[in-house]
Amino acid sequence: MSVFINAYADTNLVVPFTQKLETSISNKRVLLVKSGEAVTKFRVKDLEQLSLYEASVPPIWVNEAGKYQGVLLLDILKAADMDGVKRVKLVALNGYAIDLALSKWPGKCLFIATRHLMREIRVEMKGPTRLLIPCMIDPDGKNYAEISTANWIWNLKEIHVLD
């Protein structure tokens, strides 16, 4: 199996989302951002008050192709008063974790989806938030089967500031 290492860095795959989303009725906290003792909690409706974007994803997984709506990781960090961060650790509900050096990615590459096809993503469908890195996808859509999605994380629950 070949592994795709370099991002295509086509940030045009993430575009501003201008339509109106139905407001989330859930009051549950879905994402924590932590830096030392500082903790910021977000609900879906809190996240969706930030600038919204949309990303198109080819059929990497069954029934999950199409348009995702959400926010940029950098905007979440800024909303948590933690902008200027260099590295973060992202943690999923099942404990899966990845470390990301933010300088390696254009800002629009680190996309936190809150919706798929304008519907909230349920936990059973790998939500309620998930990190997608659309700029890893070949803009022609021909090589997406060969990309590594190891840095993509679904059921995202926490973001830890490392430095």
Secondary structure, DSSP 8 states (H G I E B T S, - for coil): ---B-S----GGGEEE--S--------S--EEEEETTEEEEE-HHHHTTS--EEEEE-SSSTT--EEEEEEEHHHHHHHTT-TT--EEEEEETTS-EEEEEGGGS-GGGSEEEEEETTEE--GGGT-S-EEE-GGGS-TTSSSGGGB--TT-BSSEEEEEE--
